[in-house]
């Protein structure tokens, strides 16, 4: 799978997460798909850290990573691993 293919399905993936786990959706919705190499996805959250009230969901993202991986699989039928960012 190419990064562009995953980007084109990102909204559907986020919708799948929101339907099952609102906390995970909040943690991941503002992530930017940065790179996809050998089915390992790196997300970038630097934009969300620019806000004055800065929200840091790093710990939640670690715990909820499996929710995102499962949603990606449900939508794309590809096994993608989320790398820590």
PyMOL Python script that loads the backbone (N, CA, C, O; Angstrom):
from pymol import cmd

cmd.read_pdbstr("""\
ATOM      1  N   UNK A   1       0.846  -1.174   0.000  1.00  0.00           N
ATOM      2  CA  UNK A   1       0.000   0.000   0.000  1.00  0.00           C
ATOM      3  C   UNK A   1       0.893   1.239   0.000  1.00  0.00           C
ATOM      4  O   UNK A   1       1.930   1.281   0.662  1.00  0.00           O
ATOM      5  N   UNK A   2       0.470   2.227  -0.747  1.00  0.00           N
ATOM      6  CA  UNK A   2       1.187   3.499  -0.807  1.00  0.00           C
ATOM      7  C   UNK A   2       0.568   4.497   0.162  1.00  0.00           C
ATOM      8  O   UNK A   2      -0.609   4.399   0.509  1.00  0.00           O
ATOM      9  N   UNK A   3       1.372   5.451   0.588  1.00  0.00           N
ATOM     10  CA  UNK A   3       0.890   6.479   1.504  1.00  0.00           C
ATOM     11  C   UNK A   3      -0.312   7.207   0.912  1.00  0.00           C
ATOM     12  O   UNK A   3      -1.278   7.485   1.622  1.00  0.00           O
ATOM     13  N   UNK A   4      -0.263   7.514  -0.366  1.00  0.00           N
ATOM     14  CA  UNK A   4      -1.364   8.227  -1.017  1.00  0.00           C
ATOM     15  C   UNK A   4      -2.662   7.412  -0.968  1.00  0.00           C
ATOM     16  O   UNK A   4      -3.743   7.975  -0.801  1.00  0.00           O
ATOM     17  N   UNK A   5      -2.552   6.091  -1.113  1.00  0.00           N
ATOM     18  CA  UNK A   5      -3.733   5.225  -1.020  1.00  0.00           C
ATOM     19  C   UNK A   5      -4.342   5.294   0.379  1.00  0.00           C
ATOM     20  O   UNK A   5      -5.560   5.367   0.537  1.00  0.00           O
ATOM     21  N   UNK A   6      -3.481   5.271   1.380  1.00  0.00           N
ATOM     22  CA  UNK A   6      -3.961   5.350   2.758  1.00  0.00           C
ATOM     23  C   UNK A   6      -4.583   6.715   3.037  1.00  0.00           C
ATOM     24  O   UNK A   6      -5.610   6.809   3.708  1.00  0.00           O
ATOM     25  N   UNK A   7      -3.963   7.763   2.525  1.00  0.00           N
ATOM     26  CA  UNK A   7      -4.514   9.115   2.705  1.00  0.00           C
ATOM     27  C   UNK A   7      -5.912   9.226   2.105  1.00  0.00           C
ATOM     28  O   UNK A   7      -6.781   9.890   2.669  1.00  0.00           O
ATOM     29  N   UNK A   8      -6.125   8.585   0.976  1.00  0.00           N
ATOM     30  CA  UNK A   8      -7.434   8.681   0.323  1.00  0.00           C
ATOM     31  C   UNK A   8      -8.530   7.973   1.123  1.00  0.00           C
ATOM     32  O   UNK A   8      -9.716   8.225   0.909  1.00  0.00           O
ATOM     33  N   UNK A   9      -8.140   7.098   2.034  1.00  0.00           N
ATOM     34  CA  UNK A   9      -9.104   6.366   2.855  1.00  0.00           C
ATOM     35  C   UNK A   9      -9.107   6.834   4.313  1.00  0.00           C
ATOM     36  O   UNK A   9      -9.815   6.269   5.147  1.00  0.00           O
ATOM     37  N   UNK A  10      -8.321   7.857   4.615  1.00  0.00           N
ATOM     38  CA  UNK A  10      -8.126   8.296   5.999  1.00  0.00           C
ATOM     39  C   UNK A  10      -9.433   8.724   6.668  1.00  0.00           C
ATOM     40  O   UNK A  10      -9.658   8.392   7.832  1.00  0.00           O
ATOM     41  N   UNK A  11     -10.290   9.445   5.965  1.00  0.00           N
ATOM     42  CA  UNK A  11     -11.559   9.870   6.571  1.00  0.00           C
ATOM     43  C   UNK A  11     -12.428   8.671   6.942  1.00  0.00           C
ATOM     44  O   UNK A  11     -13.068   8.676   7.993  1.00  0.00           O
ATOM     45  N   UNK A  12     -12.455   7.662   6.105  1.00  0.00           N
ATOM     46  CA  UNK A  12     -13.227   6.451   6.415  1.00  0.00           C
ATOM     47  C   UNK A  12     -12.634   5.732   7.624  1.00  0.00           C
ATOM     48  O   UNK A  12     -13.366   5.174   8.441  1.00  0.00           O
ATOM     49  N   UNK A  13     -11.319   5.747   7.732  1.00  0.00           N
ATOM     50  CA  UNK A  13     -10.650   5.129   8.883  1.00  0.00           C
ATOM     51  C   UNK A  13     -11.006   5.884  10.160  1.00  0.00           C
ATOM     52  O   UNK A  13     -11.328   5.276  11.181  1.00  0.00           O
ATOM     53  N   UNK A  14     -10.946   7.208  10.096  1.00  0.00           N
ATOM     54  CA  UNK A  14     -11.312   8.013  11.268  1.00  0.00           C
ATOM     55  C   UNK A  14     -12.778   7.810  11.640  1.00  0.00           C
ATOM     56  O   UNK A  14     -13.113   7.764  12.823  1.00  0.00           O
ATOM     57  N   UNK A  15     -13.650   7.691  10.650  1.00  0.00           N
ATOM     58  CA  UNK A  15     -15.067   7.429  10.923  1.00  0.00           C
ATOM     59  C   UNK A  15     -15.245   6.084  11.627  1.00  0.00           C
ATOM     60  O   UNK A  15     -16.062   5.957  12.539  1.00  0.00           O
ATOM     61  N   UNK A  16     -14.478   5.086  11.200  1.00  0.00           N
ATOM     62  CA  UNK A  16     -14.555   3.763  11.830  1.00  0.00           C
ATOM     63  C   UNK A  16     -14.091   3.825  13.282  1.00  0.00           C
ATOM     64  O   UNK A  16     -14.664   3.167  14.150  1.00  0.00           O
ATOM     65  N   UNK A  17     -13.062   4.610  13.539  1.00  0.00           N
ATOM     66  CA  UNK A  17     -12.585   4.774  14.919  1.00  0.00           C
ATOM     67  C   UNK A  17     -13.633   5.491  15.756  1.00  0.00           C
ATOM     68  O   UNK A  17     -13.942   5.066  16.870  1.00  0.00           O
ATOM     69  N   UNK A  18     -14.176   6.568  15.226  1.00  0.00           N
ATOM     70  CA  UNK A  18     -15.160   7.353  15.973  1.00  0.00           C
ATOM     71  C   UNK A  18     -16.379   6.508  16.346  1.00  0.00           C
ATOM     72  O   UNK A  18     -16.964   6.696  17.412  1.00  0.00           O
ATOM     73  N   UNK A  19     -16.755   5.591  15.478  1.00  0.00           N
ATOM     74  CA  UNK A  19     -17.924   4.750  15.735  1.00  0.00           C
ATOM     75  C   UNK A  19     -17.705   3.769  16.883  1.00  0.00           C
ATOM     76  O   UNK A  19     -18.667   3.299  17.489  1.00  0.00           O
ATOM     77  N   UNK A  20     -16.448   3.458  17.184  1.00  0.00           N
ATOM     78  CA  UNK A  20     -16.172   2.452  18.212  1.00  0.00           C
ATOM     79  C   UNK A  20     -15.473   2.996  19.450  1.00  0.00           C
ATOM     80  O   UNK A  20     -15.636   2.450  20.541  1.00  0.00           O
ATOM     81  N   UNK A  21     -14.694   4.072  19.294  1.00  0.00           N
ATOM     82  CA  UNK A  21     -13.886   4.552  20.423  1.00  0.00           C
ATOM     83  C   UNK A  21     -13.623   6.050  20.270  1.00  0.00           C
ATOM     84  O   UNK A  21     -12.660   6.462  19.624  1.00  0.00           O
ATOM     85  N   UNK A  22     -14.479   6.840  20.865  1.00  0.00           N
ATOM     86  CA  UNK A  22     -14.393   8.305  20.726  1.00  0.00           C
ATOM     87  C   UNK A  22     -13.070   8.851  21.271  1.00  0.00           C
ATOM     88  O   UNK A  22     -12.527   9.805  20.714  1.00  0.00           O
ATOM     89  N   UNK A  23     -12.548   8.268  22.339  1.00  0.00           N
ATOM     90  CA  UNK A  23     -11.277   8.725  22.912  1.00  0.00           C
ATOM     91  C   UNK A  23     -10.149   8.521  21.899  1.00  0.00           C
ATOM     92  O   UNK A  23      -9.316   9.407  21.706  1.00  0.00           O
ATOM     93  N   UNK A  24     -10.125   7.363  21.260  1.00  0.00           N
ATOM     94  CA  UNK A  24      -9.099   7.104  20.243  1.00  0.00           C
ATOM     95  C   UNK A  24      -9.243   8.082  19.086  1.00  0.00           C
ATOM     96  O   UNK A  24      -8.246   8.579  18.563  1.00  0.00           O
ATOM     97  N   UNK A  25     -10.474   8.359  18.687  1.00  0.00           N
ATOM     98  CA  UNK A  25     -10.697   9.312  17.597  1.00  0.00           C
ATOM     99  C   UNK A  25     -10.132  10.684  17.960  1.00  0.00           C
ATOM    100  O   UNK A  25      -9.461  11.312  17.141  1.00  0.00           O
ATOM    101  N   UNK A  26     -10.397  11.149  19.173  1.00  0.00           N
ATOM    102  CA  UNK A  26      -9.876  12.447  19.617  1.00  0.00           C
ATOM    103  C   UNK A  26      -8.353  12.452  19.582  1.00  0.00           C
ATOM    104  O   UNK A  26      -7.741  13.454  19.211  1.00  0.00           O
ATOM    105  N   UNK A  27      -7.745  11.346  19.963  1.00  0.00           N
ATOM    106  CA  UNK A  27      -6.282  11.268  20.005  1.00  0.00           C
ATOM    107  C   UNK A  27      -5.651  11.270  18.617  1.00  0.00           C
ATOM    108  O   UNK A  27      -4.537  11.767  18.451  1.00  0.00           O
ATOM    109  N   UNK A  28      -6.345  10.723  17.616  1.00  0.00           N
ATOM    110  CA  UNK A  28      -5.738  10.550  16.292  1.00  0.00           C
ATOM    111  C   UNK A  28      -6.249  11.485  15.205  1.00  0.00           C
ATOM    112  O   UNK A  28      -5.605  11.601  14.162  1.00  0.00           O
ATOM    113  N   UNK A  29      -7.376  12.156  15.403  1.00  0.00           N
ATOM    114  CA  UNK A  29      -7.998  12.865  14.287  1.00  0.00           C
ATOM    115  C   UNK A  29      -7.140  13.990  13.718  1.00  0.00           C
ATOM    116  O   UNK A  29      -7.276  14.321  12.541  1.00  0.00           O
ATOM    117  N   UNK A  30      -6.259  14.585  14.522  1.00  0.00           N
ATOM    118  CA  UNK A  30      -5.453  15.691  13.995  1.00  0.00           C
ATOM    119  C   UNK A  30      -4.051  15.254  13.578  1.00  0.00           C
ATOM    120  O   UNK A  30      -3.170  16.087  13.363  1.00  0.00           O
ATOM    121  N   UNK A  31      -3.855  13.955  13.467  1.00  0.00           N
ATOM    122  CA  UNK A  31      -2.560  13.456  12.996  1.00  0.00           C
ATOM    123  C   UNK A  31      -2.436  13.568  11.487  1.00  0.00           C
ATOM    124  O   UNK A  31      -3.406  13.390  10.750  1.00  0.00           O
ATOM    125  N   UNK A  32      -1.230  13.866  11.047  1.00  0.00           N
ATOM    126  CA  UNK A  32      -0.927  13.926   9.621  1.00  0.00           C
ATOM    127  C   UNK A  32      -0.194  12.651   9.237  1.00  0.00           C
ATOM    128  O   UNK A  32       0.750  12.250   9.919  1.00  0.00           O
ATOM    129  N   UNK A  33      -0.610  12.020   8.172  1.00  0.00           N
ATOM    130  CA  UNK A  33       0.085  10.826   7.712  1.00  0.00           C
ATOM    131  C   UNK A  33       1.417  11.263   7.125  1.00  0.00           C
ATOM    132  O   UNK A  33       1.457  11.896   6.070  1.00  0.00           O
ATOM    133  N   UNK A  34       2.495  10.930   7.797  1.00  0.00           N
ATOM    134  CA  UNK A  34       3.816  11.441   7.436  1.00  0.00           C
ATOM    135  C   UNK A  34       4.560  10.494   6.495  1.00  0.00           C
ATOM    136  O   UNK A  34       5.076  10.916   5.461  1.00  0.00           O
ATOM    137  N   UNK A  35       4.611   9.211   6.860  1.00  0.00           N
ATOM    138  CA  UNK A  35       5.301   8.263   5.990  1.00  0.00           C
ATOM    139  C   UNK A  35       4.732   6.862   6.191  1.00  0.00           C
ATOM    140  O   UNK A  35       4.219   6.526   7.258  1.00  0.00           O
ATOM    141  N   UNK A  36       4.835   6.067   5.150  1.00  0.00           N
ATOM    142  CA  UNK A  36       4.420   4.672   5.184  1.00  0.00           C
ATOM    143  C   UNK A  36       5.493   3.876   4.457  1.00  0.00           C
ATOM    144  O   UNK A  36       5.676   4.008   3.247  1.00  0.00           O
ATOM    145  N   UNK A  37       6.195   3.051   5.217  1.00  0.00           N
ATOM    146  CA  UNK A  37       7.291   2.272   4.654  1.00  0.00           C
ATOM    147  C   UNK A  37       7.191   0.851   5.194  1.00  0.00           C
ATOM    148  O   UNK A  37       7.169   0.645   6.407  1.00  0.00           O
ATOM    149  N   UNK A  38       7.131  -0.119   4.305  1.00  0.00           N
ATOM    150  CA  UNK A  38       7.006  -1.530   4.697  1.00  0.00           C
ATOM    151  C   UNK A  38       5.832  -1.743   5.649  1.00  0.00           C
ATOM    152  O   UNK A  38       5.939  -2.467   6.639  1.00  0.00           O
ATOM    153  N   UNK A  39       4.718  -1.103   5.333  1.00  0.00           N
ATOM    154  CA  UNK A  39       3.484  -1.188   6.132  1.00  0.00           C
ATOM    155  C   UNK A  39       3.660  -0.688   7.564  1.00  0.00           C
ATOM    156  O   UNK A  39       2.955  -1.129   8.472  1.00  0.00           O
ATOM    157  N   UNK A  40       4.589   0.220   7.757  1.00  0.00           N
ATOM    158  CA  UNK A  40       4.777   0.887   9.044  1.00  0.00           C
ATOM    159  C   UNK A  40       4.474   2.362   8.844  1.00  0.00           C
ATOM    160  O   UNK A  40       5.130   3.051   8.063  1.00  0.00           O
ATOM    161  N   UNK A  41       3.460   2.832   9.570  1.00  0.00           N
ATOM    162  CA  UNK A  41       2.958   4.190   9.404  1.00  0.00           C
ATOM    163  C   UNK A  41       3.486   5.098  10.505  1.00  0.00           C
ATOM    164  O   UNK A  41       3.433   4.763  11.689  1.00  0.00           O
ATOM    165  N   UNK A  42       3.994   6.245  10.095  1.00  0.00           N
ATOM    166  CA  UNK A  42       4.426   7.277  11.035  1.00  0.00           C
ATOM    167  C   UNK A  42       3.482   8.456  10.891  1.00  0.00           C
ATOM    168  O   UNK A  42       3.298   8.992   9.797  1.00  0.00           O
ATOM    169  N   UNK A  43       2.886   8.854  12.004  1.00  0.00           N
ATOM    170  CA  UNK A  43       1.980  10.002  12.042  1.00  0.00           C
ATOM    171  C   UNK A  43       2.713  11.195  12.636  1.00  0.00           C
ATOM    172  O   UNK A  43       3.599  11.040  13.477  1.00  0.00           O
ATOM    173  N   UNK A  44       2.334  12.379  12.192  1.00  0.00           N
ATOM    174  CA  UNK A  44       2.931  13.622  12.683  1.00  0.00           C
ATOM    175  C   UNK A  44       1.844  14.437  13.374  1.00  0.00           C
ATOM    176  O   UNK A  44       0.799  14.722  12.790  1.00  0.00           O
ATOM    177  N   UNK A  45       2.103  14.806  14.617  1.00  0.00           N
ATOM    178  CA  UNK A  45       1.146  15.593  15.393  1.00  0.00           C
ATOM    179  C   UNK A  45       1.696  16.969  15.724  1.00  0.00           C
ATOM    180  O   UNK A  45       1.208  17.616  16.650  1.00  0.00           O
ATOM    181  N   UNK A  46       2.699  17.431  14.992  1.00  0.00           N
ATOM    182  CA  UNK A  46       3.326  18.718  15.310  1.00  0.00           C
ATOM    183  C   UNK A  46       2.358  19.886  15.153  1.00  0.00           C
ATOM    184  O   UNK A  46       2.486  20.876  15.873  1.00  0.00           O
ATOM    185  N   UNK A  47       1.396  19.805  14.235  1.00  0.00           N
ATOM    186  CA  UNK A  47       0.425  20.894  14.078  1.00  0.00           C
ATOM    187  C   UNK A  47      -0.427  21.065  15.328  1.00  0.00           C
ATOM    188  O   UNK A  47      -0.704  22.193  15.737  1.00  0.00           O
ATOM    189  N   UNK A  48      -0.845  19.960  15.940  1.00  0.00           N
ATOM    190  CA  UNK A  48      -1.698  20.049  17.130  1.00  0.00           C
ATOM    191  C   UNK A  48      -0.942  20.609  18.326  1.00  0.00           C
ATOM    192  O   UNK A  48      -1.553  21.143  19.252  1.00  0.00           O
ATOM    193  N   UNK A  49       0.379  20.492  18.314  1.00  0.00           N
ATOM    194  CA  UNK A  49       1.184  20.990  19.427  1.00  0.00           C
ATOM    195  C   UNK A  49       1.412  22.492  19.345  1.00  0.00           C
ATOM    196  O   UNK A  49       1.947  23.085  20.282  1.00  0.00           O
ATOM    197  N   UNK A  50       1.016  23.116  18.245  1.00  0.00           N
ATOM    198  CA  UNK A  50       1.215  24.554  18.064  1.00  0.00           C
ATOM    199  C   UNK A  50       0.167  25.398  18.775  1.00  0.00           C
ATOM    200  O   UNK A  50       0.376  26.592  18.991  1.00  0.00           O
ATOM    201  N   UNK A  51      -0.961  24.791  19.141  1.00  0.00           N
ATOM    202  CA  UNK A  51      -2.026  25.552  19.785  1.00  0.00           C
ATOM    203  C   UNK A  51      -1.571  26.069  21.141  1.00  0.00           C
ATOM    204  O   UNK A  51      -0.776  25.424  21.825  1.00  0.00           O
ATOM    205  N   UNK A  52      -2.078  27.234  21.526  1.00  0.00           N
ATOM    206  CA  UNK A  52      -1.699  27.846  22.798  1.00  0.00           C
ATOM    207  C   UNK A  52      -2.027  26.935  23.977  1.00  0.00           C
ATOM    208  O   UNK A  52      -1.251  26.842  24.928  1.00  0.00           O
ATOM    209  N   UNK A  53      -3.168  26.267  23.915  1.00  0.00           N
ATOM    210  CA  UNK A  53      -3.542  25.384  25.020  1.00  0.00           C
ATOM    211  C   UNK A  53      -3.006  23.976  24.817  1.00  0.00           C
ATOM    212  O   UNK A  53      -3.326  23.076  25.594  1.00  0.00           O
ATOM    213  N   UNK A  54      -2.199  23.770  23.790  1.00  0.00           N
ATOM    214  CA  UNK A  54      -1.565  22.512  23.432  1.00  0.00           C
ATOM    215  C   UNK A  54      -2.132  21.272  24.099  1.00  0.00           C
ATOM    216  O   UNK A  54      -2.104  21.154  25.324  1.00  0.00           O
ATOM    217  N   UNK A  55      -2.630  20.375  23.324  1.00  0.00           N
ATOM    218  CA  UNK A  55      -3.125  19.129  23.886  1.00  0.00           C
ATOM    219  C   UNK A  55      -2.149  18.021  23.530  1.00  0.00           C
ATOM    220  O   UNK A  55      -1.755  17.865  22.374  1.00  0.00           O
ATOM    221  N   UNK A  56      -1.769  17.259  24.540  1.00  0.00           N
ATOM    222  CA  UNK A  56      -0.806  16.186  24.345  1.00  0.00           C
ATOM    223  C   UNK A  56      -1.486  14.856  24.656  1.00  0.00           C
ATOM    224  O   UNK A  56      -1.738  14.526  25.815  1.00  0.00           O
ATOM    225  N   UNK A  57      -1.772  14.117  23.622  1.00  0.00           N
ATOM    226  CA  UNK A  57      -2.440  12.828  23.772  1.00  0.00           C
ATOM    227  C   UNK A  57      -1.464  11.671  23.531  1.00  0.00           C
ATOM    228  O   UNK A  57      -1.884  10.563  23.197  1.00  0.00           O
ATOM    229  N   UNK A  58      -0.174  11.928  23.700  1.00  0.00           N
ATOM    230  CA  UNK A  58       0.847  10.918  23.404  1.00  0.00           C
ATOM    231  C   UNK A  58       0.575   9.602  24.137  1.00  0.00           C
ATOM    232  O   UNK A  58       0.625   8.533  23.529  1.00  0.00           O
ATOM    233  N   UNK A  59       0.287   9.674  25.439  1.00  0.00           N
ATOM    234  CA  UNK A  59       0.030   8.448  26.204  1.00  0.00           C
ATOM    235  C   UNK A  59      -1.217   7.728  25.705  1.00  0.00           C
ATOM    236  O   UNK A  59      -1.239   6.500  25.617  1.00  0.00           O
ATOM    237  N   UNK A  60      -2.243   8.491  25.380  1.00  0.00           N
ATOM    238  CA  UNK A  60      -3.474   7.888  24.855  1.00  0.00           C
ATOM    239  C   UNK A  60      -3.189   7.232  23.509  1.00  0.00           C
ATOM    240  O   UNK A  60      -3.685   6.138  23.237  1.00  0.00           O
ATOM    241  N   UNK A  61      -2.406   7.879  22.676  1.00  0.00           N
ATOM    242  CA  UNK A  61      -2.087   7.313  21.353  1.00  0.00           C
ATOM    243  C   UNK A  61      -1.359   5.985  21.485  1.00  0.00           C
ATOM    244  O   UNK A  61      -1.593   5.063  20.704  1.00  0.00           O
ATOM    245  N   UNK A  62      -0.482   5.888  22.465  1.00  0.00           N
ATOM    246  CA  UNK A  62       0.237   4.630  22.677  1.00  0.00           C
ATOM    247  C   UNK A  62      -0.753   3.536  23.060  1.00  0.00           C
ATOM    248  O   UNK A  62      -0.707   2.430  22.520  1.00  0.00           O
ATOM    249  N   UNK A  63      -1.643   3.849  23.991  1.00  0.00           N
ATOM    250  CA  UNK A  63      -2.615   2.855  24.463  1.00  0.00           C
ATOM    251  C   UNK A  63      -3.652   2.510  23.401  1.00  0.00           C
ATOM    252  O   UNK A  63      -4.129   1.376  23.351  1.00  0.00           O
ATOM    253  N   UNK A  64      -4.002   3.459  22.560  1.00  0.00           N
ATOM    254  CA  UNK A  64      -5.074   3.266  21.575  1.00  0.00           C
ATOM    255  C   UNK A  64      -4.553   2.919  20.179  1.00  0.00           C
ATOM    256  O   UNK A  64      -5.330   2.851  19.227  1.00  0.00           O
ATOM    257  N   UNK A  65      -3.273   2.705  20.057  1.00  0.00           N
ATOM    258  CA  UNK A  65      -2.680   2.392  18.757  1.00  0.00           C
ATOM    259  C   UNK A  65      -3.350   1.179  18.113  1.00  0.00           C
ATOM    260  O   UNK A  65      -3.551   1.153  16.899  1.00  0.00           O
ATOM    261  N   UNK A  66      -3.694   0.176  18.919  1.00  0.00           N
ATOM    262  CA  UNK A  66      -4.329  -1.028  18.364  1.00  0.00           C
ATOM    263  C   UNK A  66      -5.702  -0.718  17.772  1.00  0.00           C
ATOM    264  O   UNK A  66      -6.131  -1.373  16.822  1.00  0.00           O
ATOM    265  N   UNK A  67      -6.393   0.278  18.327  1.00  0.00           N
ATOM    266  CA  UNK A  67      -7.697   0.689  17.787  1.00  0.00           C
ATOM    267  C   UNK A  67      -7.512   1.249  16.379  1.00  0.00           C
ATOM    268  O   UNK A  67      -8.281   0.928  15.473  1.00  0.00           O
ATOM    269  N   UNK A  68      -6.499   2.079  16.201  1.00  0.00           N
ATOM    270  CA  UNK A  68      -6.213   2.643  14.881  1.00  0.00           C
ATOM    271  C   UNK A  68      -5.790   1.556  13.903  1.00  0.00           C
ATOM    272  O   UNK A  68      -6.252   1.532  12.762  1.00  0.00           O
ATOM    273  N   UNK A  69      -4.919   0.661  14.340  1.00  0.00           N
ATOM    274  CA  UNK A  69      -4.477  -0.421  13.459  1.00  0.00           C
ATOM    275  C   UNK A  69      -5.655  -1.297  13.022  1.00  0.00           C
ATOM    276  O   UNK A  69      -5.725  -1.714  11.866  1.00  0.00           O
ATOM    277  N   UNK A  70      -6.572  -1.572  13.942  1.00  0.00           N
ATOM    278  CA  UNK A  70      -7.747  -2.387  13.607  1.00  0.00           C
ATOM    279  C   UNK A  70      -8.662  -1.662  12.623  1.00  0.00           C
ATOM    280  O   UNK A  70      -9.199  -2.282  11.705  1.00  0.00           O
ATOM    281  N   UNK A  71      -8.843  -0.361  12.806  1.00  0.00           N
ATOM    282  CA  UNK A  71      -9.683   0.418  11.886  1.00  0.00           C
ATOM    283  C   UNK A  71      -9.057   0.463  10.494  1.00  0.00           C
ATOM    284  O   UNK A  71      -9.760   0.349   9.490  1.00  0.00           O
ATOM    285  N   UNK A  72      -7.757   0.627  10.435  1.00  0.00           N
ATOM    286  CA  UNK A  72      -7.069   0.619   9.138  1.00  0.00           C
ATOM    287  C   UNK A  72      -7.302  -0.721   8.443  1.00  0.00           C
ATOM    288  O   UNK A  72      -7.576  -0.762   7.244  1.00  0.00           O
ATOM    289  N   UNK A  73      -7.194  -1.806   9.192  1.00  0.00           N
ATOM    290  CA  UNK A  73      -7.401  -3.125   8.600  1.00  0.00           C
ATOM    291  C   UNK A  73      -8.837  -3.307   8.113  1.00  0.00           C
ATOM    292  O   UNK A  73      -9.063  -3.843   7.028  1.00  0.00           O
ATOM    293  N   UNK A  74      -9.819  -2.857   8.923  1.00  0.00           N
ATOM    294  CA  UNK A  74     -11.222  -2.987   8.524  1.00  0.00           C
ATOM    295  C   UNK A  74     -11.511  -2.237   7.227  1.00  0.00           C
ATOM    296  O   UNK A  74     -12.272  -2.718   6.386  1.00  0.00           O
ATOM    297  N   UNK A  75     -10.913  -1.074   7.064  1.00  0.00           N
ATOM    298  CA  UNK A  75     -11.197  -0.246   5.889  1.00  0.00           C
ATOM    299  C   UNK A  75     -10.366  -0.666   4.680  1.00  0.00           C
ATOM    300  O   UNK A  75     -10.886  -0.735   3.566  1.00  0.00           O
ATOM    301  N   UNK A  76      -9.081  -0.947   4.890  1.00  0.00           N
ATOM    302  CA  UNK A  76      -8.172  -1.183   3.763  1.00  0.00           C
ATOM    303  C   UNK A  76      -7.842  -2.650   3.519  1.00  0.00           C
ATOM    304  O   UNK A  76      -7.370  -3.004   2.439  1.00  0.00           O
ATOM    305  N   UNK A  77      -8.083  -3.507   4.506  1.00  0.00           N
ATOM    306  CA  UNK A  77      -7.687  -4.918   4.456  1.00  0.00           C
ATOM    307  C   UNK A  77      -6.168  -5.063   4.387  1.00  0.00           C
ATOM    308  O   UNK A  77      -5.648  -6.057   3.879  1.00  0.00           O
ATOM    309  N   UNK A  78      -5.473  -4.065   4.903  1.00  0.00           N
ATOM    310  CA  UNK A  78      -4.009  -4.089   4.981  1.00  0.00           C
ATOM    311  C   UNK A  78      -3.603  -4.064   6.449  1.00  0.00           C
ATOM    312  O   UNK A  78      -4.188  -3.336   7.250  1.00  0.00           O
ATOM    313  N   UNK A  79      -2.595  -4.864   6.795  1.00  0.00           N
ATOM    314  CA  UNK A  79      -2.072  -4.875   8.158  1.00  0.00           C
ATOM    315  C   UNK A  79      -0.985  -3.803   8.250  1.00  0.00           C
ATOM    316  O   UNK A  79       0.108  -3.968   7.707  1.00  0.00           O
ATOM    317  N   UNK A  80      -1.293  -2.713   8.940  1.00  0.00           N
ATOM    318  CA  UNK A  80      -0.378  -1.582   9.084  1.00  0.00           C
ATOM    319  C   UNK A  80      -0.003  -1.455  10.557  1.00  0.00           C
ATOM    320  O   UNK A  80      -0.865  -1.549  11.430  1.00  0.00           O
ATOM    321  N   UNK A  81       1.271  -1.244  10.828  1.00  0.00           N
ATOM    322  CA  UNK A  81       1.755  -1.017  12.183  1.00  0.00           C
ATOM    323  C   UNK A  81       1.979   0.473  12.372  1.00  0.00           C
ATOM    324  O   UNK A  81       2.592   1.126  11.527  1.00  0.00           O
ATOM    325  N   UNK A  82       1.482   1.015  13.484  1.00  0.00           N
ATOM    326  CA  UNK A  82       1.675   2.427  13.795  1.00  0.00           C
ATOM    327  C   UNK A  82       2.964   2.568  14.584  1.00  0.00           C
ATOM    328  O   UNK A  82       3.125   1.956  15.641  1.00  0.00           O
ATOM    329  N   UNK A  83       3.874   3.367  14.074  1.00  0.00           N
ATOM    330  CA  UNK A  83       5.133   3.617  14.771  1.00  0.00           C
ATOM    331  C   UNK A  83       4.932   4.689  15.834  1.00  0.00           C
ATOM    332  O   UNK A  83       4.144   5.615  15.641  1.00  0.00           O
ATOM    333  N   UNK A  84       5.638   4.569  16.953  1.00  0.00           N
ATOM    334  CA  UNK A  84       5.559   5.636  17.960  1.00  0.00           C
ATOM    335  C   UNK A  84       6.102   6.933  17.387  1.00  0.00           C
ATOM    336  O   UNK A  84       7.095   6.937  16.660  1.00  0.00           O
ATOM    337  N   UNK A  85       5.437   8.042  17.723  1.00  0.00           N
ATOM    338  CA  UNK A  85       5.918   9.335  17.207  1.00  0.00           C
ATOM    339  C   UNK A  85       6.216  10.277  18.340  1.00  0.00           C
ATOM    340  O   UNK A  85       6.631  11.413  18.106  1.00  0.00           O
TER     341      UNK A  85
END
""", "prot")
cmd.dss("prot")
cmd.show_as("cartoon", "prot")
cmd.util.cbc("prot")
cmd.orient("prot")
